[in-house]
Amino acid sequence: MRANQTPTSVPWKERLYDKYVSSGQAGTFAANAEQTFRPRKAYINHLIETYFPKDRSAEILDLGCGHGAFLYFLAKAGYKNASGVDTSPEQITKAHEFGITTAHCRPAFEYIRSLQSESLDMVLLFDILEHLERQELFDLLDEVHRVLRPSGSCLVHVPNGEGVFGMRIRFGDLTHVQAFTQNSARQLLTTVGFSQVHSYEERPVVHGTVSLVRRVLWQLGTLHLRLLFAAETGSRRIILSQNLLAQAVKPRGSE
């Protein structure tokens, strides 16, 4: 650094979030929401159909909503009370350009702490927990547990530390600080009070010929790794996708 230069006083993570779109980290964008979100349409609709409440009036919060892909497809599916927050001004601006007015620029901790206890039916934590230090993980999930109604659920999506390409995701973003496995995800979620914690491998969702071929190749290509794991451990419980999905339920009678 030259003598007449001074380091910026803006924290590094804030600088990265401020440029999350312009740095290319948020992906590519087309002229409108439908074209931009089309590559994720089948996948997100599969998640909505499989893991989300059937009641279209359910209160749903997307923490770290980005530019609003889930909010867009939830609205398309008839959900009336889904909203989201994200700390990246660029992402929220893009969401608003797409007409997704239920996305708001707010820090996750600040926003969720302002909510009433037992006021939500579902919290979506998609690609957010890997950005947090361990104490922050517990602080945030304690709040998620608090704001969920009994039998409400959270859906978690994180880099998978035991995945074939898991480290590609873990180290693919400078704001990531950790990855998870199905064991550490269960440990975290049960410790803060959740029950019925289940983790799932993210296999290609079949919705046409190309995706069917991808699914078959995935199954065949990972077979030898599953056999090796079973040979070493005697267990078949391994998730090999680069991300893992976990769902956890707040039990009835929880405070």
C-alpha positions as CSV (number, residue, x, y, z in Angstrom):
1,M,0.0,0.0,0.0
2,R,1.3,3.4,-0.9
3,A,2.0,5.9,1.9
4,N,-0.8,8.2,0.8
5,Q,-3.4,5.4,0.7
6,T,-5.5,4.4,3.7
7,P,-7.5,1.2,4.1
8,T,-11.2,1.4,3.7
9,S,-13.2,1.5,6.9
10,V,-16.1,-0.5,5.4
11,P,-16.1,-4.2,6.6
12,W,-15.1,-6.6,3.9
13,K,-18.3,-8.7,4.1
14,E,-20.4,-5.6,3.7
15,R,-18.4,-4.6,0.6
16,L,-19.0,-8.0,-0.9
17,Y,-22.7,-7.9,-0.3
18,D,-23.0,-4.4,-1.7
19,K,-21.6,-5.7,-5.0
20,Y,-23.2,-9.1,-4.9
21,V,-24.9,-8.6,-8.3
22,S,-22.3,-6.5,-10.1
23,S,-19.5,-9.0,-9.0
24,G,-21.4,-11.8,-10.8
25,Q,-21.9,-13.8,-7.5
26,A,-25.8,-13.6,-7.8
27,G,-25.8,-15.3,-11.2
28,T,-26.9,-14.0,-14.6
29,F,-30.0,-12.0,-15.4
30,A,-32.3,-11.8,-18.4
31,A,-34.8,-9.2,-19.4
32,N,-37.5,-10.3,-17.0
33,A,-38.2,-12.5,-14.0
34,E,-39.7,-15.4,-16.0
35,Q,-36.6,-15.7,-18.3
36,T,-34.2,-15.2,-15.4
37,F,-35.7,-17.8,-13.1
38,R,-36.5,-20.4,-15.9
39,P,-33.4,-22.5,-15.2
40,R,-34.5,-23.0,-11.6
41,K,-38.2,-23.4,-12.3
42,A,-38.5,-27.2,-12.1
43,Y,-36.3,-27.4,-9.1
44,I,-38.0,-24.7,-7.0
45,N,-41.5,-26.0,-8.0
46,H,-40.4,-29.5,-6.9
47,L,-39.3,-28.1,-3.5
48,I,-42.6,-26.1,-3.1
49,E,-44.7,-29.2,-3.9
50,T,-42.6,-31.5,-1.6
51,Y,-41.7,-29.5,1.4
52,F,-43.9,-26.4,1.7
53,P,-47.2,-26.2,3.6
54,K,-50.2,-27.1,1.5
55,D,-52.2,-24.2,2.9
56,R,-51.7,-21.3,0.5
57,S,-52.4,-18.8,3.3
58,A,-49.4,-20.0,5.3
59,E,-47.1,-17.3,6.7
60,I,-43.7,-18.0,5.0
61,L,-40.5,-16.0,5.5
62,D,-37.5,-16.4,3.1
63,L,-34.4,-15.2,5.0
64,G,-31.7,-14.3,2.5
65,C,-34.2,-14.2,-0.4
66,G,-31.7,-12.8,-2.9
67,H,-33.4,-11.4,-5.9
68,G,-36.6,-13.3,-5.1
69,A,-36.7,-16.6,-7.0
70,F,-38.7,-18.4,-4.3
71,L,-41.0,-15.5,-3.7
72,Y,-41.7,-15.4,-7.4
73,F,-42.6,-19.1,-7.7
74,L,-44.5,-19.1,-4.4
75,A,-46.7,-16.3,-5.7
76,K,-47.2,-18.2,-9.0
77,A,-48.3,-21.2,-6.9
78,G,-50.9,-19.2,-5.1
79,Y,-49.2,-18.5,-1.7
80,K,-50.5,-15.2,-0.4
81,N,-48.4,-14.5,2.6
82,A,-44.8,-15.1,1.6
83,S,-42.1,-12.4,2.1
84,G,-38.4,-12.2,2.2
85,V,-35.4,-10.1,3.4
86,D,-31.9,-9.9,2.1
87,T,-28.9,-7.7,3.2
88,S,-27.8,-7.1,-0.4
89,P,-29.2,-3.8,-1.8
90,E,-28.3,-4.9,-5.4
91,Q,-30.3,-8.1,-5.0
92,I,-33.4,-6.4,-3.6
93,T,-33.2,-3.7,-6.3
94,K,-33.2,-6.5,-8.9
95,A,-36.1,-8.2,-7.2
96,H,-38.1,-5.0,-7.3
97,E,-37.3,-4.6,-11.0
98,F,-38.9,-8.0,-11.5
99,G,-42.0,-6.8,-9.7
100,I,-41.3,-8.8,-6.5
101,T,-42.4,-6.2,-4.0
102,T,-42.5,-8.7,-1.0
103,A,-38.6,-8.7,-0.9
104,H,-37.1,-6.2,1.5
105,C,-33.6,-5.0,2.2
106,R,-33.1,-5.8,5.9
107,P,-30.4,-7.7,7.9
108,A,-31.7,-11.1,8.8
109,F,-31.0,-10.8,12.5
110,E,-32.6,-7.4,12.8
111,Y,-35.7,-8.4,10.9
112,I,-36.4,-11.7,12.6
113,R,-35.9,-10.3,16.1
114,S,-38.7,-7.8,15.3
115,L,-41.2,-10.5,14.7
116,Q,-43.7,-11.9,17.2
117,S,-43.2,-15.3,18.7
118,E,-45.1,-18.1,16.9
119,S,-46.1,-15.9,14.0
120,L,-44.8,-18.0,11.1
121,D,-45.5,-21.4,9.6
122,M,-42.3,-21.8,7.7
123,V,-38.9,-20.2,7.4
124,L,-36.7,-20.7,4.4
125,L,-32.9,-20.7,5.1
126,F,-31.6,-21.1,1.6
127,D,-27.9,-20.5,1.2
128,I,-27.6,-18.4,4.3
129,L,-26.2,-20.5,7.2
130,E,-22.9,-21.0,5.5
131,H,-22.3,-17.2,5.7
132,L,-22.5,-17.3,9.6
133,E,-20.0,-17.9,12.3
134,R,-21.0,-20.6,14.8
135,Q,-22.4,-18.3,17.5
136,E,-24.4,-16.5,14.8
137,L,-25.8,-19.8,13.7
138,F,-27.2,-20.5,17.1
139,D,-28.4,-16.9,17.6
140,L,-30.3,-17.0,14.3
141,L,-31.8,-20.4,14.6
142,D,-32.9,-19.6,18.2
143,E,-34.9,-16.8,16.7
144,V,-36.2,-19.0,13.8
145,H,-37.4,-21.5,16.4
146,R,-39.0,-18.7,18.4
147,V,-41.0,-17.2,15.6
148,L,-42.3,-20.5,14.2
149,R,-45.6,-21.9,15.3
150,P,-45.7,-25.4,16.8
151,S,-45.4,-27.9,13.9
152,G,-43.9,-25.1,11.8
153,S,-40.8,-26.0,9.8
154,C,-37.6,-24.6,8.5
155,L,-36.0,-25.6,5.2
156,V,-32.2,-25.4,5.1
157,H,-29.9,-25.4,2.0
158,V,-26.2,-25.4,2.7
159,P,-22.9,-26.6,1.1
160,N,-22.4,-30.3,1.7
161,G,-19.0,-31.1,3.3
162,E,-19.2,-34.7,2.3
163,G,-20.3,-34.0,-1.3
164,V,-18.3,-34.8,-4.3
165,F,-18.1,-31.1,-5.3
166,G,-19.0,-29.7,-1.9
167,M,-15.9,-27.6,-1.5
168,R,-16.7,-26.0,-4.9
169,I,-19.6,-24.4,-3.1
170,R,-17.9,-23.8,0.3
171,F,-15.0,-21.9,-1.3
172,G,-17.0,-20.5,-4.3
173,D,-18.0,-17.4,-2.4
174,L,-15.8,-15.3,-0.2
175,T,-18.6,-14.7,2.3
176,H,-18.9,-18.4,3.1
177,V,-17.3,-19.4,6.3
178,Q,-18.3,-23.1,6.6
179,A,-19.9,-26.2,5.2
180,F,-22.1,-28.8,6.8
181,T,-22.8,-32.5,6.7
182,Q,-26.1,-34.3,7.5
183,N,-24.6,-35.1,10.9
184,S,-23.6,-31.5,11.8
185,A,-26.9,-30.1,10.4
186,R,-28.8,-32.5,12.6
187,Q,-26.6,-31.6,15.6
188,L,-27.2,-27.9,15.1
189,L,-31.0,-28.1,14.5
190,T,-31.8,-30.5,17.3
191,T,-29.6,-28.6,19.8
192,V,-31.7,-25.4,19.3
193,G,-35.0,-27.4,19.8
194,F,-36.1,-28.7,16.4
195,S,-37.3,-32.3,15.9
196,Q,-37.9,-34.5,12.9
197,V,-34.7,-33.4,11.2
198,H,-34.2,-35.0,7.9
199,S,-31.5,-34.4,5.3
200,Y,-31.8,-35.0,1.6
201,E,-29.4,-35.4,-1.4
202,E,-30.0,-32.9,-4.2
203,R,-30.3,-35.2,-7.3
204,P,-31.3,-33.7,-10.6
205,V,-35.0,-33.1,-10.8
206,V,-36.5,-34.9,-13.8
207,H,-38.6,-32.7,-16.0
208,G,-37.6,-33.7,-19.5
209,T,-35.1,-35.7,-21.5
210,V,-32.0,-33.8,-20.6
211,S,-32.7,-33.8,-16.9
212,L,-33.5,-37.5,-17.1
213,V,-30.1,-38.2,-18.6
214,R,-28.5,-36.0,-15.9
215,R,-30.3,-38.0,-13.2
216,V,-29.2,-41.4,-14.7
217,L,-25.6,-40.2,-15.0
218,W,-25.6,-39.0,-11.4
219,Q,-26.9,-42.3,-10.1
220,L,-24.4,-44.3,-12.2
221,G,-21.5,-41.9,-11.6
222,T,-21.8,-41.9,-7.8
223,L,-22.5,-45.6,-7.4
224,H,-18.8,-46.6,-6.8
225,L,-18.5,-43.9,-4.2
226,R,-21.5,-45.2,-2.3
227,L,-20.1,-48.7,-2.5
228,L,-16.7,-47.5,-1.2
229,F,-18.4,-45.7,1.7
230,A,-20.4,-48.7,2.6
231,A,-17.3,-50.9,2.5
232,E,-15.4,-48.6,4.9
233,T,-18.2,-47.8,7.3
234,G,-20.9,-50.4,6.9
235,S,-23.4,-47.6,6.3
236,R,-25.2,-46.4,3.3
237,R,-26.1,-43.0,4.8
238,I,-24.1,-40.6,2.7
239,I,-25.1,-37.5,0.7
240,L,-22.9,-36.8,-2.3
241,S,-24.5,-33.7,-3.9
242,Q,-22.6,-30.4,-3.6
243,N,-25.4,-29.0,-1.5
244,L,-27.7,-30.7,1.0
245,L,-31.3,-30.0,1.9
246,A,-32.5,-30.3,5.5
247,Q,-36.0,-29.9,6.9
248,A,-36.7,-29.6,10.6
249,V,-40.0,-29.2,12.6
250,K,-40.7,-27.2,15.7
251,P,-42.4,-29.8,18.0
252,R,-45.7,-29.1,19.7
253,G,-45.3,-27.8,23.3
254,S,-42.1,-26.0,22.5
255,E,-41.6,-22.6,24.3
